[in-house]
Amino acid sequence: MPTQHCLADTIQHNAVRFADVPAYMSQGRSITHGELHARATAVAAALADVGLRRQDRIAVFCRNSVEFGEVLAAGQLSGLVVATVNFRLAAPEVRRILADAAPRVLFVDPEYLPVVDAVRAELDLELVVSFGPSRRADVTAYADFVAGGRASDLPFTARPDDLACLIYTSGTTGRPKGCMIGQRELYSCAAIMNGEMRTGSTDRVLLTMPMFHIGAMAIGLGVHARGGTAVLHRQFDPAAVLAAVSADAVTILHLAPTMLQNVLDAAGDSDALATVETVVYSAAPITSTTLSAALSAMPRAGFLNLYGQTEVITSGLAREFHLGKGRTRERRLASVGHPFPDTTVRIVDDFGQGCPTGTAGEIVVGSPTAFRGYWNDSAATAATLRDGWCRTGDVGVLDEEGLLHLVDRKKDMIISGGENIYSLEVEDALTAHPTVARCAVIGIPDPRWGEAVCAIVEPAAGAQIDTATLRSHVAERLASYKAPKSVIVVDHLPILPTGKIDKKALRIQHTPGKASE
């Protein structure tokens, strides 16, 4: 039987094979793979000193940073479970996630301590560790915390069957669901990403997308799988991306297509991107205009489109599929590629039967990277994981070349700037306002973000809708990026015979040039 591996193996191997190669670089700091192993050991030892044991849970609530990488590595090395928290969420959303994950220790950026303070009384946190200095009795400074551990003594080690992470993603109910992803699954994910990106120890990937998402985490693990370097930015800035390509010798960019276009605009006619060797894009297909400009600015680069979700990574459009001319090239570019190695994709109908080539149906995936279920949600787990298949809820088609094409995203999901926004949670926030009788939230095309949140609202009897007030109302309850960019007031929403709002009709009505769906 083949030996099973876990992420601890990668960290330990890199500490020997690539000891002097940077593992993370951020804000003028650098930590080598040898140092990462030592620091991760120290963090795990410090957590053991306060009573934690293998498979206990910790949480990280911060932007991309070297410290974030150290805590992730501590979990990967020791078998502690790391729950990640989206720093863009509003306080009530953060509280729900932390209450669900129930971590014993929370690591947090100083800028988010006010959010933690607002919800801490409702949580059972044993310890809060700030990545900055602290003079507070109820918050421990990270440097002091790590220094107090037995730096050379790893108290326990990870096993392949261990749970590695709880990564939260909004569900169709609008409530966050924690995806349970194990050591074995993340190790497989890293190996697949490394193979798709074709990286080695001399490669450096720039991560501007947050590592609390599976996307940036998987890309970082993929580069680390062969001793490469992750260059971390706390937020996306096109000028900073251009500077990093030169100053930090970045060879790989990971960007949503809208971000890539912003970087290209910032580069102009310069050769600032000429040394880039790989561009990984996700969240949406790339347009021919953007691709042509990118090929001109980065003549050495290969392009890789990734498709997947937190529950399972599925397929990639590798660089060779950009070849071809005319409609063949356009068709390939519009796809999300072939299934990853050891991954099987089926298109099934409502009864679970396979669909013929070219016929749309639900995308179901069998993969060694598939999550183990939703934390504290057995019903949702049973609905998603059936008979060894992960049901994505996405609608797709497999063509005659075996390329996967997305027909529609999860029902009613909006993708804005790479962030998934579920309409139901925005609708719940809107209908909590007394002036709203009913509403429907849809995504409409946006030149910058891909999609923008649009709310179509039916007023309560005798009420007057103030659109600015409604947007503020939502932003107080949810992350600001989920608040509607536009609010349309109508006398009556279209209703289906089932009693549900006809969102298909609304999308056709409010999307320019959309005649059918």
Phi, psi and omega in degrees: 000132181299146178291134176271144183240164175221174185296334177301325179299317180297314181297318180291318179296317180297326180295337178263312188279328184227045188303325185261002178276134178300135173270315178227144172227135181196129174051046177083357179257155178214140177227126183282170177296325176295318179290326179297318178299315181294317181292319178297321176298317180295319178296314179298320179295319178296322177292323176296324180297332179264011169107001181280152179226167181310134181078003166289160185254139171233164180227152179234127184230085187195171172279175177300134180194164175300321180298319176302314179299322179295318180291319175302315180295325178299317177293317180297324183281323190258340185093007170288148182265125182257119173262129181257144183240130178291116184288351180273354184284156175282162184306315179298326179290320177298317180300316181298318181294313181293325177294324180286313181289330180050055178290151175278329181229138177242125173262132189215144170292144179305326183293343180256005176300323176301324177294316178299317179300324183289336185243353189299325182298337181267002184242164179249063179270130178277329186206137172245125182244122180267138177285001174242180177294155180214134173251008183271142180290333183264004179225127181261136176289137183302315182300318179293321182297313182291321181298334182277355181274167177275086194303331184261006187237103176278117189287333179201159185235153182288154175236154182304327182278355182293149167286135183256315187218151163247111180246120189271136177220144180295140178259177181294344176277352181090351178267144178298141175236134180272114178280122179274114181239127186269170177302315182298318182292317180292326176297316177296320179299316180297318180296319179294314181297321179297317179294320180292322180276341179059054186253157176226192187289345179269356182275148177227124180256138177265119179253106175258337175285148186291141181284355174288344175274152178295330183301300181295323179298315181294320178296316178298316178295325179296319177291320179292338182301335177234033170077020179277189188237138172254119176264120189256130170246144183285338178201165182277129175214117185304319180295322179292326176298313180299318180296321183291326179303320180276306188292325184251010177054045180290131179250343184230132174248139175239108188216149166288154182306322179295323177293318179301318179296321178297321179293318178298319178298319180292326181287329181059226181268008182284171177257029185297337183253007189297336183270356180292134184253336181216137173239119176257122178235156184202178178083336179193155174295155179270143178278158179298324180297313180294318181297316180299317178295322180292319179297325178288319182284334184229073186296340181270351193277142165261154184240136183228118176263128181252140173234135177173189177212176182302326184291327182195136170272143195238304189209167178214141174266098185285166190302327184290341181280358173279349180285161182115175183228158172056226186294329178298314179296316181297319181295317180294317180296331180283350181271173173248023167087195179267153175303147179293164177305142180063017181244134178243131179244132174238151172248120186236156177272188183295345181257007179083008179271145182296141179265147176296159176307132178088356180258134183284146176191184180286139177276121174240145191228135168248121188204146174291352178266357185296141180294169184264354181138177179264132181299127177060028181213078183290328180294314179294325178298314181296327180285333185263319180258108182228126174053037178084004180246144174262117180274117187279337187079354177272151178256132183212177180221139169259128181267185185292343176266004182079010177280140181267131178241131174278130175265320179204150175282180177309144186309124173070010179277140179248135177247109183238115181060031180086356180261136176276128180233122179266132187296327186298319181292327176289321178296320178299319179294319181294315183288349173287346178277135187296342181274355185253124175273305178216159179204162173224137180246128180227167173261135176239152183302139178223128185296335183265315189257000182089300174223151175236150180283125178237130179250127173255120194240136172255120186290152170292158183305125177076003184266152174250129181273126171252108188297321179296320179296320179295319179297318178295322179301316180290317183297336177284340185251335181230171175304144186301329181290347178272347180293142182300134173282336177217148178232124179248125181262128179232157178290318182214137175276145177291134185241133177281163177304333179286351183095355179274154176291135182278087181288332177300315179295321180294319179295321178296318183292323189252007175250116182303131176078003181266107184264339181207169182220000000 
